[in-house]
């Protein structure tokens, strides 16, 4: 074992005393317990046999620092993984439930085995609930595992709690389960400041920037994500193992592929490591160290080590999976020690049959890392180790104190506080002083229900904020304006509308997102038809008077003045959009406002923007605008544009037709008559309709044929392409034709599917298999979903974010859409990626060799 720094690794326990260790913990008496996940990867060797995982207590009877006795505390557990001391016993996470285990008669064995939370049904054991940790709020926080959806207290099965896409916490006093945001897989920890970190296979370090309850306290804020990657994820990560061993992720060598068991060092034996985050990756036999620094309202992580790792082993069977701080101040690393660490489902079936996937199951190591020369250590504060960590806050550096104080103030949310003028001023100053800080803006918005308009007005009176345009500032204005209108507080709605009269008669950059936010808010919060705000403002006087009295704290004259200002702004918007000499940023800023009008009123200007004479950015934005209208309304214009549209525009327009069942069937019928080529339809859309029913499915099968179900045979047929000398330039054209709706390589395409930044190090054989057999194995986060909305649309994509109220769907072409769950008729996992089988229909073997050359940079 190599360590980066003046440290040494000491063996604490090994087989036969401990087998397959995945987590250790200490209770308030200083007793060491270990979770032994002996079921990994496929459960007991013989079907029907009892589960094999267990929890053991390890003891050092002679004080030499090496454990020499083991007592089985609990046996026959289903894939036990996480441990946390609680109430004289242990909380343990297993595959399908969370348990409380306790020894009440002193024999060292648990005689209490009580389920606490049920409802888990992961697809496999790498996706199960894990990482129970005390939070600073006195609750036990858990990683979702990626597959938890609906769970419930074991003693109250009727109290189901939805936790899709979210970690969650359990209140031991009340039994309440609450989503907390973020979505960790295996490994999570808190630091001294109450920051919650967690990881997933290819995301080494994620951080909950805003608590979930903060997001939910203002339901009008429209916030769907409360966490972010604070270290580079996926192909952008870099790891430096001593040896490269055979795994299913060989093609991603040199990057993180199995981040797990993340921990924060919180001891005092090695103060230089305090609050550093450590992330094991068992596929590389290593543990990476990160330093954490403030980054606006969030944090950023920087890896420590020049082309090395904090811990790395030259033993190919070494599999560090968990990092923990012990009560003696030492670091403890659990090494499950297996020949194969990948789950067996990710290996080819013939490989699994030919190899013992449990090889190493009777082995396991626990390592202690201490400063060089350190002898046996006694636990300094065994009872403090798992206590709630609040006391350390006062020792924070100044920048941590400032950020923590800010968030504590923002979390105040009773009516007596939020309406005070100084609170409004404070919130506005936070945004105006940090206009590009997205997370700070979200935090302020979440704490400002019923005061969004007043905060916004104060922000817009700050020259520091309004001095220049930026996407972040524009998004802030739009979100606050929409929130003010949807909240519906009469005086606050009035303050929001009064913002439109600041710098009267001038269409400054910030007025476009302000007006768009107002329109968004009325569309969501009020049953106003037509939805154009200018038409709403032009209501007859009696209706206007009733509206102003019942909904707005505005006098009639002031209301009419604002209406005239909006009409003036609307007129200026039309002029700016049509003016090719106007600044592009300004045209882009006002373009979304056209979505508030009827299609008949905007189709002429939309058509004028979808020409080669317009900047590409404006064309792209116009296509996004086009998607806001009904496909049945826009279809005639799309058919008019298609014959002369360039390849990029065509790729954007056709999915608008195929995304609606009615217009898709009409398009397919015209293709069947030879009016349009079938090549216009992407492979994913073909696959989706072929697997439907009725006339549409029959026509799709007739037009596009069906892909061979024997994917291995297809790969074998194309294998010769890996030996040919391909033409990279021709391969670029193939990529542009087939791949760019989901992938980005160099300057081509969009990032929707898995990133391609590591394809240059992949063997061509692996690339070929990924292209022609893309669904043989894939991470859960790349699973495609089919959504049918209540307004008749059919969408497919990846769930980029989700909570109990909405999902964010990332679709082919790069578009994203936030869909309230109330607007969804059906949501179904397709159990595959967005990349369907059957690309051989679009790529010949010769073209495949060209594509491989392009991807490989040859």
C-alpha positions in Angstrom: 0.0 0.0 0.0 1.2 3.5 -0.9 0.1 6.5 1.0 0.5 10.2 0.0 2.1 11.8 3.0 3.8 10.9 6.3 1.4 8.2 7.1 1.4 4.4 7.5 -1.3 1.7 7.0 -1.7 -0.8 9.9 -3.7 -4.0 9.5 -6.5 -4.0 12.0 -8.3 -7.2 11.0 -8.3 -9.8 8.3 -9.7 -13.1 7.4 -10.9 -15.4 8.9 -11.8 -12.9 11.7 -13.6 -10.6 9.2 -15.0 -11.4 5.8 -16.2 -8.9 3.1 -16.2 -5.7 5.3 -18.0 -2.7 3.9 -18.5 -0.4 6.9 -17.3 0.0 10.5 -18.7 2.0 13.4 -18.2 2.4 17.1 -20.9 2.6 19.8 -20.8 4.9 22.8 -18.8 2.2 24.7 -16.1 2.2 22.1 -17.1 -1.2 20.7 -16.2 -1.8 17.1 -18.8 -3.3 14.8 -18.4 -4.2 11.1 -20.9 -4.8 8.4 -19.9 -7.9 6.3 -21.7 -7.9 3.0 -21.3 -11.6 2.2 -24.2 -11.7 -0.2 -22.4 -9.6 -2.8 -23.0 -9.7 -5.7 -25.8 -12.2 -6.4 -27.0 -13.4 -3.0 -26.4 -16.9 -1.6 -24.7 -19.3 -4.0 -27.7 -21.7 -3.8 -31.2 -20.4 -4.4 -33.4 -20.6 -1.3 -30.5 -20.5 1.1 -30.6 -17.9 3.9 -29.0 -14.5 3.4 -25.3 -14.5 4.3 -24.6 -11.0 5.3 -23.9 -10.2 9.0 -22.8 -7.7 11.6 -19.9 -8.7 13.8 -18.3 -7.1 16.9 -14.4 -7.1 16.7 -12.3 -7.0 19.9 -8.7 -6.5 20.6 -8.2 -8.5 23.8 -4.4 -8.0 24.3 -4.2 -4.4 23.3 -1.8 -4.8 20.4 -4.0 -2.9 18.0 -4.9 -6.0 16.0 -8.3 -7.5 16.4 -8.2 -11.1 17.7 -11.8 -11.9 18.5 -15.1 -11.7 16.6 -18.7 -12.2 17.8 -21.5 -12.3 15.3 -23.9 -9.6 16.5 -26.6 -10.3 13.8 -26.7 -12.9 11.1 -28.7 -13.8 8.0 -29.2 -10.2 6.9 -30.0 -9.3 3.3 -27.0 -7.5 1.9 -26.2 -5.4 5.0 -24.3 -2.3 4.1 -24.6 0.7 6.4 -24.3 1.0 10.2 -25.0 3.7 12.8 -25.1 3.5 16.6 -28.5 4.4 18.1 -30.2 3.9 21.4 -27.8 1.2 22.7 -28.0 -0.7 19.4 -27.4 -0.2 15.7 -29.4 1.1 12.7 -28.5 -1.1 9.8 -29.4 -0.6 6.1 -30.2 -3.7 4.1 -31.4 -4.3 0.6 -35.1 -4.0 1.3 -35.5 -2.4 4.7 -33.8 -0.4 7.4 -33.4 -2.3 10.7 -32.8 -1.5 14.4 -30.8 -4.2 16.1 -30.0 -4.4 19.8 -28.6 -6.8 22.4 -30.6 -6.5 25.5 -29.3 -9.5 27.5 -25.6 -8.9 27.2 -24.6 -12.0 25.3 -23.2 -9.9 22.4 -26.0 -11.0 20.0 -28.9 -8.9 18.8 -32.2 -10.2 20.3 -34.1 -7.2 19.0 -34.5 -7.1 15.2 -37.1 -4.4 14.4 -37.7 -3.0 10.9 -37.8 0.8 10.9 -38.4 1.7 7.3 -39.7 -0.5 4.4 -40.5 -0.2 0.7 -37.1 -0.5 -0.9 -36.9 -2.7 -4.0 -33.5 -2.0 -5.8 -32.7 -3.6 -9.1 -29.5 -4.9 -7.6 -27.4 -4.4 -4.4 -25.3 -1.5 -5.7 -28.5 0.6 -5.8 -29.7 0.0 -2.3 -30.3 2.5 0.6 -27.0 3.3 2.5 -24.9 5.6 4.5 -26.9 6.3 7.7 -25.4 9.4 9.3 -26.5 11.7 12.1 -27.2 15.2 10.8 -26.9 18.5 12.7 -30.7 18.6 12.8 -30.8 15.5 15.1 -32.2 13.3 12.3 -30.6 10.2 10.7 -29.8 10.9 7.0 -29.7 8.2 4.4 -28.5 7.9 0.8 -31.3 7.1 -1.6 -29.1 4.4 -3.3 -30.6 5.6 -6.7 -33.6 3.2 -6.7 -35.7 4.2 -3.7 -39.1 5.6 -4.8 -41.9 5.1 -2.2 -41.0 4.1 1.4 -42.9 4.0 4.7 -42.4 3.5 8.4 -42.6 -0.2 9.2 -45.2 0.4 11.8 -47.3 2.6 9.6 -47.5 1.2 6.0 -50.2 3.7 5.1 -47.9 6.6 5.6 -46.1 6.3 2.3 -43.5 9.0 1.5 -42.2 9.6 -2.0 -38.5 10.0 -2.3 -37.8 9.7 -6.0 -34.5 11.3 -6.9 -33.8 12.3 -3.3 -31.9 11.3 -0.2 -34.0 11.3 2.9 -33.9 11.6 6.7 -35.7 9.9 9.6 -36.6 11.6 12.8 -36.0 9.1 15.7 -38.3 11.1 18.0 -41.4 11.2 15.7 -40.7 8.5 13.1 -41.2 11.0 10.3 -39.5 10.4 7.0 -38.6 13.5 4.9 -36.9 13.9 1.5 -33.7 15.9 1.8 -32.6 16.4 -1.8 -29.5 15.1 -3.6 -29.3 11.5 -4.8 -26.3 9.6 -3.3 -25.5 6.0 -4.1 -23.1 4.3 -1.6 -21.2 6.7 0.6 -22.1 9.8 2.5 -20.9 12.0 5.4 -21.2 15.3 7.2 -18.3 17.6 8.0 -17.8 19.8 11.0 -20.0 22.5 9.5 -23.0 20.4 8.8 -22.3 20.1 5.0 -23.6 16.8 3.6 -21.5 15.1 1.0 -22.2 11.9 -1.0 -21.2 10.1 -4.1 -22.3 7.8 -6.9 -20.3 5.5 -9.2 -19.1 8.3 -11.5 -19.8 11.3 -9.3 -17.1 11.4 -6.7 -18.3 14.3 -4.7 -21.8 15.9 -4.6 -23.0 18.4 -2.0 -26.5 19.5 -0.8 -26.3 23.2 -1.3 -29.9 23.8 -0.1 -31.9 21.6 2.2 -34.9 20.1 0.5 -37.3 21.7 3.0 -35.8 25.1 2.1 -36.7 24.4 -1.5 -40.2 23.3 -0.6 -41.0 26.2 1.8 -41.8 28.4 -1.2 -43.7 26.2 -3.6 -43.8 29.0 -6.2 -40.0 29.2 -6.5 -39.8 26.5 -9.3 -36.6 25.0 -7.8 -36.1 21.3 -8.8 -32.5 20.7 -7.8 -30.8 21.3 -4.5 -27.4 19.7 -5.0 -24.5 19.9 -7.4 -21.2 18.2 -8.3 -18.4 20.1 -6.6 -15.7 17.9 -8.1 -15.5 16.9 -11.8 -17.8 13.9 -12.5 -17.6 11.0 -14.9 -15.1 11.2 -17.8 -13.7 14.5 -16.4 -12.4 12.8 -13.2 -8.8 11.6 -13.0 -7.5 8.8 -10.9 -4.0 7.3 -10.8 -4.0 3.6 -9.8 -0.8 1.5 -9.4 -2.3 -1.2 -11.5 -5.1 -1.5 -14.1 -7.2 -4.6 -13.3 -10.0 -6.2 -15.4 -13.4 -4.6 -14.7 -16.5 -4.0 -16.8 -15.3 -0.3 -16.9 -12.0 -1.0 -18.5 -12.9 1.4 -21.3 -13.1 4.2 -18.7 -9.6 3.6 -17.3 -8.1 6.6 -15.6 -11.4 8.0 -14.4 -13.7 7.2 -11.5 -16.1 4.3 -12.2 -17.1 3.0 -8.8 -16.9 5.8 -6.2 -18.2 4.5 -2.9 -18.0 4.8 0.9 -17.2 8.5 0.9 -16.0 9.8 4.3 -14.9 13.1 5.9 -11.9 13.1 8.3 -13.1 14.5 11.6 -10.4 13.4 14.0 -7.7 15.4 15.7 -4.8 12.9 15.3 -4.0 14.4 11.8 -5.2 18.0 11.9 -3.9 18.7 8.4 -6.6 16.3 7.1 -9.5 17.8 9.1 -12.6 18.2 7.0 -11.0 16.8 3.9 -13.2 14.4 2.0 -11.9 11.0 1.0 -13.5 8.9 -1.8 -12.7 5.2 -2.3 -12.8 3.7 -5.8 -12.4 -0.1 -5.5 -12.0 -0.6 -9.3 -8.7 1.3 -9.0 -7.7 0.0 -5.6 -7.5 3.6 -4.4 -8.8 6.4 -2.2 -8.8 10.0 -3.5 -8.4 13.0 -1.1 -10.2 16.3 -1.7 -9.9 19.7 0.0 -13.1 21.7 0.3 -13.2 25.5 -0.3 -16.1 28.1 -0.4 -17.4 28.9 -3.9 -20.1 31.6 -3.6 -23.1 30.0 -1.9 -21.8 26.6 -2.7 -18.4 24.8 -2.3 -15.8 23.4 -4.6 -13.5 20.4 -4.2 -9.9 20.2 -5.3 -8.2 16.8 -5.5 -4.9 16.5 -3.5 -2.0 14.7 -5.1 0.1 15.2 -8.2 -0.7 12.1 -10.3 -1.1 10.0 -7.2 -3.7 9.1 -4.6 -4.0 9.3 -0.8 -4.2 5.5 -0.7 -3.5 3.1 -3.4 -2.7 -0.6 -3.5 -0.6 -2.7 -5.9 -2.7 -5.8 -4.9 -5.2 -6.4 -7.8 -7.7 -7.9 -5.3 -7.6 -5.0 -2.9 -11.0 -3.2 -3.0 -11.3 -0.3 -0.6 -15.0 0.5 -0.4 -15.4 2.6 2.8 -13.6 5.4 4.7 -14.3 6.2 8.3 -12.8 8.2 11.1 -12.4 6.2 14.3 -12.8 7.5 17.9 -9.0 7.2 18.3 -8.5 9.8 15.5 -7.2 7.3 13.0 -8.6 6.6 9.5 -10.2 3.2 8.9 -10.5 1.8 5.4 -12.7 -1.2 4.7 -11.3 -3.5 1.9 -13.9 -6.1 0.8 -11.0 -7.8 -1.1 -12.5 -9.5 -4.1 -11.3 -10.7 -7.5 -14.3 -9.1 -9.2 -15.8 -6.0 -7.7 -18.2 -5.0 -10.5 -21.7 -6.4 -10.1 -22.1 -9.6 -12.1 -25.0 -8.2 -14.1 -22.6 -5.9 -15.9 -20.4 -8.7 -17.2 -21.3 -10.7 -20.3 -23.4 -13.8 -19.4 -20.8 -16.2 -20.8 -18.1 -14.5 -18.6 -20.2 -14.9 -15.5 -20.7 -18.6 -16.2 -17.0 -19.2 -16.8 -15.8 -17.3 -13.7 -16.5 -17.4 -9.9 -18.0 -14.0 -9.3 -17.7 -14.5 -5.6 -14.0 -15.2 -5.7 -12.5 -13.7 -2.5 -15.7 -14.1 -0.4 -13.8 -15.7 2.4 -11.4 -12.8 2.7 -11.4 -9.1 3.8 -9.2 -6.5 5.4 -9.6 -3.4 7.6 -6.8 -0.9 7.6 -5.9 1.8 10.0 -4.1 4.9 8.7 -2.0 6.9 11.2 1.0 9.1 11.3 4.2 7.1 10.7 5.6 5.6 13.9 2.2 5.7 15.8 1.7 2.8 18.2 -1.6 1.4 19.4 -4.1 4.1 20.1 -6.9 4.1 22.6 -10.3 5.7 21.8 -10.2 9.3 23.1 -13.8 10.1 23.0 -15.8 6.9 22.1 -19.1 8.4 23.2 -18.6 11.6 21.2 -17.8 10.0 17.9 -21.4 9.5 16.8 -22.9 12.5 18.7 -24.5 15.3 16.8 -21.7 17.7 15.6 -22.9 21.2 16.4 -20.2 22.6 18.7 -17.5 23.1 16.0 -19.5 25.8 14.2 -17.9 28.6 16.2 -14.4 27.6 15.2 -15.1 28.1 11.5 -12.9 30.5 9.4 -14.5 33.8 8.6 -15.7 32.9 5.1 -17.5 29.8 6.5 -19.1 31.9 9.3 -20.4 34.4 6.8 -22.0 31.8 4.5 -23.4 29.9 7.5 -24.8 33.1 9.0 -26.4 34.1 5.7 -28.2 30.7 5.3 -29.4 30.8 8.9 -30.9 34.2 8.4 -32.5 33.1 5.1 -34.0 30.0 6.8 -36.0 32.3 9.1 -39.5 32.0 7.7 -42.3 33.1 10.0 -44.6 35.8 8.8 -43.4 38.3 11.4 -39.9 38.1 10.0 -40.2 37.9 6.2 -42.3 41.1 5.9 -39.9 43.4 7.8 -38.3 46.0 5.6 -34.8 45.1 6.8 -35.4 41.5 5.8 -36.5 42.6 2.3 -33.4 44.9 2.1 -31.1 42.1 3.3 -32.4 39.6 0.7 -32.1 42.1 -2.1 -28.6 43.0 -1.1 -27.6 39.4 -1.1 -28.6 39.1 -4.8 -27.4 42.5 -5.9 -23.9 42.0 -4.3 -23.6 38.5 -5.8 -25.6 38.6 -9.1 -24.0 35.6 -10.7 -24.4 33.2 -7.7 -27.2 30.9 -8.8 -27.5 29.1 -5.4 -27.6 32.2 -3.4 -30.4 33.5 -5.6 -32.3 30.2 -5.1 -31.8 30.5 -1.3 -33.2 34.0 -1.2 -36.2 33.0 -3.5 -37.0 30.0 -1.3 -37.2 32.3 1.8 -39.2 35.0 0.2 -42.7 33.7 -0.3 -45.2 36.5 -0.5 -42.4 39.1 -0.7 -40.9 38.2 -4.1 -42.1 41.4 -5.8 -40.7 43.6 -3.1 -37.4 41.9 -3.1 -37.3 42.1 -6.9 -38.1 45.8 -6.9 -35.2 46.4 -4.5 -32.8 44.3 -6.6 -33.7 46.2 -9.8 -32.9 49.5 -8.1 -29.3 48.4 -7.7 -27.0 49.6 -10.5 -24.6 46.7 -9.6 -27.2 44.3 -10.7 -28.8 46.0 -13.7 -25.5 47.3 -15.2 -25.2 44.4 -17.6 -27.0 41.4 -19.0 -26.1 37.8 -18.0 -28.1 34.6 -18.2 -27.9 34.2 -14.4 -29.3 37.7 -13.8 -32.1 37.2 -16.3 -33.1 33.8 -14.7 -33.2 35.5 -11.3 -35.5 38.2 -12.5 -37.9 35.8 -14.3 -38.1 33.5 -11.3 -38.8 36.2 -8.8 -41.4 37.8 -11.1 -43.2 34.5 -11.7 -43.1 33.7 -8.0 -44.6 37.0 -7.0 -47.6 36.6 -9.4 -48.1 32.9 -8.4 -47.9 33.6 -4.7 -50.9 35.9 -5.2 -50.3 38.4 -2.4 -52.1 41.5 -3.7 -49.6 44.0 -2.4 -46.7 42.0 -3.6 -48.2 41.4 -7.1 -48.6 45.1 -7.3 -45.0 45.8 -6.4 -43.9 43.3 -9.1 -46.0 45.1 -11.7 -44.7 48.4 -10.6 -41.2 47.3 -11.6 -42.4 47.5 -15.2 -42.6 51.3 -14.8 -39.1 51.7 -13.5 -37.2 53.7 -16.3 -40.5 54.1 -18.0 -40.8 53.7 -21.8 -37.3 52.1 -22.1 -37.0 48.5 -23.0 -33.9 47.8 -20.9 -32.5 44.3 -20.9 -34.0 43.4 -17.6 -37.5 44.2 -18.6 -37.8 41.3 -21.0 -37.3 38.5 -18.4 -39.4 40.6 -15.9 -42.3 40.6 -18.3 -41.8 37.0 -19.2 -41.8 36.1 -15.5 -45.1 38.1 -15.0 -46.6 36.2 -17.9 -45.4 32.8 -16.5 -46.9 33.7 -13.2 -50.3 34.6 -14.6 -50.4 31.5 -16.7 -49.7 29.4 -13.6 -51.5 31.3 -10.9 -54.6 32.6 -12.6 -57.2 31.4 -15.0 -56.6 34.2 -17.5 -57.7 33.8 -21.1 -56.2 34.8 -23.5 -52.9 34.3 -21.8 -51.3 37.4 -23.3 -50.8 39.8 -20.5 -51.4 42.8 -22.7 -54.9 41.5 -23.5 -55.5 40.8 -19.8 -54.5 44.3 -18.9 -56.9 45.6 -21.5 -60.0 44.1 -19.8 -63.1 46.4 -19.8 -63.2 48.8 -16.9 -65.7 47.1 -14.7 -63.8 43.8 -14.9 -60.6 45.7 -14.4 -61.9 47.3 -11.2 -63.0 44.0 -9.9 -59.7 42.4 -10.6 -57.7 45.2 -9.0 -59.8 45.1 -5.9 -59.9 41.3 -5.6 -56.4 40.4 -6.7 -54.1 43.5 -6.9 -53.4 46.3 -4.5 -53.5 48.9 -7.3 -55.7 51.9 -8.0 -57.4 51.8 -11.3 -55.4 54.7 -12.7 -52.1 53.1 -11.8 -53.3 49.7 -13.2 -54.1 51.4 -16.5 -50.8 53.1 -16.6 -49.0 49.8 -16.1 -51.2 48.3 -18.9 -50.1 51.1 -21.3 -46.5 50.5 -20.4 -46.8 46.8 -21.1 -48.5 47.5 -24.5 -45.5 49.8 -25.3 -43.0 47.2 -24.3 -44.8 44.6 -26.4 -44.6 46.9 -29.4 -40.9 47.4 -28.9 -40.4 43.7 -28.6 -41.8 43.1 -32.1 -39.5 45.8 -33.4 -36.4 44.4 -31.8 -37.0 40.8 -32.9 -37.5 41.9 -36.5 -34.4 44.1 -36.4 -31.4 42.2 -37.7 -29.1 45.1 -36.6 -30.3 44.9 -33.0 -27.9 43.3 -30.4 -28.2 39.6 -30.5 -28.4 39.4 -26.7 -31.4 41.7 -26.7 -33.2 39.7 -29.4 -32.6 36.5 -27.5 -33.8 38.0 -24.3 -37.2 39.2 -25.7 -37.9 36.2 -28.0 -39.5 33.9 -25.3 -42.2 36.6 -24.8 -43.8 35.5 -28.1 -44.9 32.3 -26.4 -47.5 34.3 -24.5 -49.4 35.1 -27.7 -51.6 33.0 -30.0 -49.8 31.0 -32.8 -51.7 32.9 -35.5 -50.2 36.2 -34.2 -46.6 35.0 -34.2 -46.1 32.5 -37.0 -45.0 35.1 -39.6 -42.2 36.4 -37.4 -41.3 32.8 -36.4 -41.0 31.9 -40.1 -38.7 34.9 -40.7 -36.4 33.8 -37.9 -36.0 30.2 -39.3 -33.8 31.1 -42.2 -30.1 30.8 -42.9 -29.8 34.6 -42.8 -30.3 34.6 -39.1 -27.6 33.9 -36.4 -27.5 30.2 -35.4 -28.2 31.1 -31.8 -31.4 32.9 -32.8 -32.5 30.0 -34.9 -32.0 27.6 -32.1 -33.9 29.8 -29.7 -36.7 30.1 -32.2 -37.0 26.3 -32.5 -37.3 26.2 -28.7 -40.1 28.8 -29.0 -41.8 26.7 -31.6 -42.0 23.8 -29.2 -44.1 25.9 -26.8 -47.0 25.8 -29.3 -49.2 22.8 -30.2 -47.6 20.6 -32.9 -50.9 20.4 -34.7 -50.9 24.2 -35.0 -47.2 24.5 -36.1 -47.2 21.4 -38.4 -48.2 23.4 -41.6 -45.2 25.8 -41.1 -42.9 22.9 -40.4 -43.9 21.1 -43.6 -43.3 24.3 -45.5 -39.8 24.7 -44.0 -38.6 21.1 -44.3 -37.8 20.8 -48.0 -35.3 23.7 -47.9 -34.1 23.4 -44.3 -30.5 22.6 -43.6 -29.5 19.4 -41.8 -29.3 21.1 -38.3 -32.7 22.8 -38.6 -34.2 19.6 -40.0 -33.0 17.6 -37.0 -34.7 20.1 -34.8 -38.0 20.3 -36.7 -38.8 16.7 -37.3 -38.9 15.7 -33.6 -41.6 18.3 -33.1 -43.8 16.3 -35.4 -42.8 12.9 -34.1 -43.3 14.0 -30.5 -47.1 14.2 -31.0 -49.0 11.0 -31.9 -51.3 12.8 -34.3 -48.7 14.7 -36.2 -46.3 11.7 -36.1 -48.9 9.4 -37.8 -49.5 12.1 -40.4 -45.8 12.4 -41.1 -45.3 8.6 -41.4 -48.2 8.4 -43.8 -46.6 11.0 -46.0 -43.3 9.1 -45.8 -45.1 5.9 -46.8 -46.3 7.8 -49.9 -42.7 8.7 -50.7 -43.2 12.4 -50.0 -40.4 12.6 -47.4 -37.5 10.2 -46.7 -37.6 7.9 -43.7 -34.0 8.8 -42.9 -35.3 12.0 -41.2 -36.6 10.0 -38.3 -34.0 9.2 -35.6 -33.5 5.6 -34.4 -34.9 6.2 -30.9 -38.2 7.5 -32.3 -38.4 4.5 -34.7 -37.8 2.1 -31.8 -40.5 3.8 -29.6 -43.2 3.7 -32.2 -42.4 0.2 -33.4 -43.0 -1.1 -29.9 -46.4 0.6 -29.7 -49.8 -0.8 -30.9 -52.2 -0.4 -33.7 -51.8 1.5 -36.9 -48.8 3.6 -35.8 -46.8 0.5 -34.8 -47.6 -1.3 -38.0 -46.6 1.7 -40.1 -43.4 2.2 -38.2 -42.4 -1.4 -38.7 -43.2 -1.2 -42.4 -41.2 2.1 -42.8 -38.1 1.3 -40.7 -37.9 -2.5 -40.4 -36.9 -4.0 -37.1 -33.4 -4.3 -35.5 -31.9 -7.8 -35.0 -32.5 -9.1 -31.4 -29.1 -10.9 -31.6 -26.9 -7.9 -30.7 -23.8 -10.1 -30.2 -24.1 -11.3 -33.8 -24.4 -7.7 -35.1 -21.3 -6.7 -33.1 -19.4 -9.7 -34.5 -20.4 -8.9 -38.0 -19.0 -5.3 -37.7 -15.9 -6.3 -35.8 -13.8 -6.1 -39.0 -14.4 -2.3 -38.9 -12.1 -2.1 -36.0 -9.2 -3.3 -38.1 -9.8 -1.0 -41.1 -8.1 2.4 -41.5 -11.0 4.8 -41.2 -11.2 8.3 -42.5 -11.7 10.7 -39.6 -13.3 13.5 -41.7 -15.8 11.0 -43.1 -16.4 9.8 -39.5 -17.2 13.4 -38.5 -20.0 13.4 -41.1 -21.3 10.1 -39.8 -21.3 11.5 -36.2 -23.1 14.6 -37.4 -25.7 12.4 -39.1 -26.4 9.8 -36.4 -25.0 10.8 -33.0 -25.2 14.5 -32.3 -28.8 14.6 -30.9 -27.5 12.9 -27.7 -23.7 13.2 -27.7 -21.1 15.9 -27.9 -17.6 15.3 -29.3 -15.4 18.3 -29.9 -17.5 21.1 -31.3 -20.3 18.8 -32.5 -23.5 17.8 -30.8 -25.1 18.2 -27.4 -24.5 16.6 -24.0 -27.6 14.5 -23.2 -26.3 10.9 -23.0 -23.0 9.7 -21.4 -20.1 12.1 -22.1 -17.6 11.1 -24.7 -14.5 12.8 -23.3 -12.8 9.5 -22.5 -13.5 7.7 -25.8 -10.0 8.3 -27.1 -8.6 5.9 -24.5 -11.2 3.2 -25.2 -10.2 0.2 -27.4 -12.1 0.3 -30.7 -13.7 -3.0 -29.9 -15.2 -1.5 -26.8 -16.5 1.5 -28.7 -18.0 -0.8 -31.4 -19.9 -2.7 -28.7 -21.1 0.5 -27.1 -22.5 1.7 -30.4 -24.2 -1.5 -31.6 -25.2 -3.0 -28.3 -25.7 0.1 -26.1 -28.2 -1.5 -23.7 -26.1 -4.6 -22.7 -25.0 -2.6 -19.6 -25.5 0.9 -18.4 -25.7 3.0 -15.3 -29.1 3.6 -13.8 -28.9 7.4 -14.4 -28.8 6.8 -18.2 -32.1 4.9 -18.1 -34.6 6.4 -20.6 -38.2 7.2 -19.6 -41.4 7.5 -21.7 -43.7 10.3 -20.6 -47.3 10.8 -21.7 -48.7 14.1 -20.7 -52.3 14.9 -20.0 -52.3 17.4 -22.9 -51.5 14.6 -25.4 -47.8 14.9 -25.8 -45.4 11.9 -25.8 -41.9 12.6 -24.7 -38.9 10.4 -24.1 -35.7 11.3 -22.3 -33.6 11.1 -19.2 -34.8 12.2 -15.8 -32.2 14.9 -15.1 -33.7 15.9 -11.8 -36.9 15.0 -9.9 -38.7 15.5 -6.7 -42.2 14.8 -5.4 -43.7 17.7 -7.3 -41.9 17.6 -10.7 -39.4 15.9 -13.0 -36.9 17.6 -15.3 -36.6 15.6 -18.5 -33.5 15.9 -20.7 -34.4 15.0 -24.3 -32.6 14.3 -27.5 -31.4 17.5 -29.1 -30.4 19.0 -25.7 -33.8 20.4 -24.8 -35.0 20.1 -21.2 -38.5 20.5 -19.8 -39.8 20.7 -16.2 -43.0 18.6 -16.0 -45.2 18.9 -12.9 -46.3 15.4 -11.8 -49.8 16.7 -11.9 -49.4 17.2 -15.7 -48.1 13.6 -16.3 -50.5 10.9 -17.4 -48.0 8.1 -17.4 -44.3 7.8 -16.6 -42.6 4.6 -17.6 -39.0 3.4 -17.4 -37.9 1.8 -20.7 -35.2 -0.2 -19.0 -32.7 0.9 -21.6 -30.8 4.0 -22.6 -31.9 6.7 -25.1 -29.6 5.0 -27.6 -31.6 2.1 -29.0 -30.5 -1.0 -30.7 -30.4 -1.0 -34.5 -27.9 1.7 -35.5 -26.5 -0.7 -38.0 -29.5 0.3 -40.2 -27.9 3.8 -40.4 -24.2 3.0 -40.5 -22.4 0.6 -42.9 -19.3 -1.3 -41.7 -17.1 1.2 -43.8 -18.8 4.1 -42.2 -18.3 2.5 -38.8 -14.5 2.4 -39.3 -14.7 6.1 -40.2 -16.7 6.9 -37.1 -14.3 4.9 -34.9 -11.4 6.9 -36.4 -13.2 10.2 -35.6 -14.0 9.2 -32.0 -10.5 7.9 -31.4 -8.9 11.1 -32.7 -7.1 9.4 -35.5 
